[in-house]
């Protein structure tokens, strides 16, 4: 078996944990591949390779960092459908499968074949300007149309399939997957959804109308958001990490993507165990 390791080099323990993992996998007689930047950082250049080669050769990729690091890897084209296991070096960690202290045992379980794969739905967002498809982008958590920090409220005309829903005066609109229901959508008042489900959540951000409520949409539908605004400080964000500048009268079409994220699960805990544990962490954190 060949395992890849991708790491957030800004995390404090990245180098130490990467070296620990390589030592463990070497002892287990497994091959290891690293991105060139990480291989150079730990002075193991012989393990370095380009991302496309990693995706083609590796049975699974271990992602060191936090949820943000895992989201960024899941959106990259070479890793679509490649099994990913997140190791939490961050704080909250809804997506990451194991904590740093458990990484050695998790690697042994993968080598022994004691894991399962869970498929997570993704979104495709298409920006249309003057009847021309301008750009496509993908997200695991959410696609969000929102105003800039100092811009006035925007008006968002929403269509579900062929049906007109409403025109919302709001700060923005979140379209999330079940995986993303515990992210931005939750903060904006959206429901928590089991990530095994197939659906889209439409959650207004600070809508200036009493009837604006989160809405559950069939994954077979397309959500069309047309911008009505007199200013151009509007952006489409993917997982809160990638941004596309929008103009008045642009249309954003959001739908279920044909690709999925495949997560390696080694822990026996359920989504609800993780939910209870993580939300308790948030309540008890001195920084919350």
Secondary structure, DSSP 8 states (H G I E B T S, - for coil): -EEEEEE-TTSTTHHHHHHHHHHHHHHTT-EEEEEHHHHHHTT-GGGEE-HHHHHHH-SEEEEEE-HHHHHHHHHSGGGTT--EEEEE-SS--SS--EEGGGHHHHHHHHHTT--EEEEEEEEEEEEEETTEEEEEEEESSEEEEEE-TT---EEEEEEETTEEEEEEEESEEEEE-SGGGGTHHHHTT-----TTS-EEEEEEES-SSTT---EEEETTS-EEEEEE-SS--EEEEETTTEEEEE-TT-EEEEEEEEEEEEEEE-S---HHHHHHHHHHHHHH-TT-
